[in-house]
Amino acid sequence: MNHLAHLFLAGRSHESLLGNLSGDFVKGSVDGKFSDGVRAGIMEHRRVDAFTDTHPDVAAIRRIIAVDHGHYSRVIGDIFFDHFLACEWNTYAKESLPAFLRRTYSALDPWVDSMPGRLRFVYPIMRDEGWLPSYATIDGIWITLFNVSRRFSRQPRLELATPLLIHARAEILHHFSQFMPDVIRFAKGLRSES
């Protein structure tokens, strides 16, 4: 799962949103480093990622991607999930994507200075450059994959996977549509445990 999906699966509180968004920016133990709510959000992020990694429909999506992109299929797949979530938003959400983003940014903006690690620098760029709504477009995914490629030392040209969103769209969307209700139930279950 990528940024949009983790925020979508989070609870409504700023701590849950912040923790779920922080998951990729925090490594190792979180004990004593964050408030209980943020720590719970980070742990939720990690458990959602573990659930995602073992889901058969996610494995099927990664196999489609892996034909040409090998072990980068996980990274590409996570970004594709945000694309399909943005495109199919009204199927899963009770509020529009723009309303969700306004609410989410309003909840997170006061906490920028306390965001962990690189997130305090990445989040304002993500918000101001409109990363999350751009995931609904194929051009937005191309740009995202291009930028992610630059973070790898081998610069693997992940953007070359973008045509799969056209040529394999029906098959990937089918698997995404099977997976998404399962991960929504899983995330809700995590919050009801706490």
N, C-alpha and C positions, 0 to 999 in steps of 0.2 A: 504494500500500500504506500501511496505517496502523500504529500501534504494535504491535498483537498480531502482525500478519503479519511485520513486520520482525524482531521477537524470535524468532518461530517459524523464520524462514529463517536466522537467525544461527547461528554455531557455538556450542559449549557453553561456551567460556571466558568469563570475566567481561569480557575485553577485546572479544571479538566481540559479545557482548550489548550492552555499553555503546556501542560504536561504531555498531552498527546502530540502536540506540534514539536515539542522538545525531544521526543524519543530518538530521533536520528542524530541529535547534536550532543547527547549525553552518553558516555560509555561507562561501564563498570557499575559499582554499587551506587545507589542513590540515597542510602540511609544517612540521615542527619544533614543532608545537603539542601533539602527542599521542604516546603510545607507538606503536610500530609496530603492535601488535595493535588498538588503538583506531582508529588511522588507517585500517588495512585494513578495519575494520568500517564506518567512515563511507563509505569508497569503495565498499564492497559495497552499502550502502544506496543510494547514488547510482546505481550500475549497475543495481540491481534496479528502481529507479524508472524509469530510462531504458528498460529491457527492458519493463516494464509499460506504459509510454506508447506503445510500438510494437506491442503484441500485438493481433491482430484481435479476440479475444474481449473484451478490455478496451474496445476501441473500440465494440464492439456494446453493451456494458453502458452506456457513457457516452452512446451515442445514445438509449437508452431513457430515461435520466435527463434528457438535454438537452431533450427535448420540452417539459418544463415548467420546467426549472431552468437552461437555457442553459449558460454557461461555468462554472457551479459544479458541473457534472457530474463533474469530476475529483475535487473535494473529497468530494462525496457518495459517489462510487464507491469511493474509498479506504476510507471508513468502512463502506460496505456489504461490502467484502472482509473486513474484520474480523468482521462479523456472520456471514457465511457460513462463514468459517474456524472461528469459535467453535461454530457450529451443527453443522458437519461435521467437527469436530476429530478424532474417532476414525477417520475415513477417511484422514487424512494423518499423524497422530502415533502414536508408539509408546507414549506415556505419556498419562495423563489430563490434561485441562486444569488441574485443581487441582494435580496433581503438577508439571506444567510450570511453573506460576506460582510454586509454593513454591521450586522449584529456581532459577528466574530471579531472584526477589526475593532469595533467599539470596546469589546471586552478585553482584547489583547493590548491595544495601544498604550494604556496607562502602565503597562508592565514591561515595556521594551528594555528599560535599563536593568531589569533583574532577569532578563532572559539568559539562559546559559550559553556559554561558549560563542560560537560563530552565529548562533541564532539571533543575537541582539543586532547583528549587522545584516544578516540575510532577511529577516522578517520585514524591515521597512522597505527593502528593495522589492521583495515579493509582493507586498501590499501596493506600493507606489507604481510599480511597473505592470501590475495586473496579471501576475503569473497565473493565479488560480482560475479566473474566468477565461484566460487564453487557452487553458487545457481543452476547452470545448471545440477548438479548431484544429485542423490538421497542421496548419502553419504554426500554431502555438506549440504543438507537440514536437514538430521538427526543430524549432528554436530551442525548446527545453532539452531535447536529446543532444543537440549540437553542443549546448552549454555544459551538459553533464559530461559529455565526452572529453571536454577540455580538462576535467578534473582528474582523469586517469592518465598515468604516465605514458601509456601506449596510444592514447588518443584513438579509441576504437571506431570512430565514426558511427555512433549509435543512431544518428539521424537517418541513416540508410534503412533503418527498420520502419520508418514512417509509412512507406507504401503498403505495408501490411494492414494499415487502418483502412485501406481501400480494397485491396485484393483478398484479404482474409477477414474482412469486417464481419460478415454474417457468422462465421465460425467462432471468432473471438467474442463477439457480442453474445452469442448463445451461451458460451461458458461463463462469461461475466454475469449474465442474467441468472445462471444457476448458483453462482458463488455469492452474489451480493446479499440475497436474503439470509443466507447462512451466517455471514460475517456480521450483519446487523444484529441478528439474534444473539450471536456470541458476545458482541460488545455490550449489548444491553444486559446480558447475564452477568458480565463482569461488574458492571456498576451496581447491580442488585445484590451482589455478594458483599460489597463494602458498606 
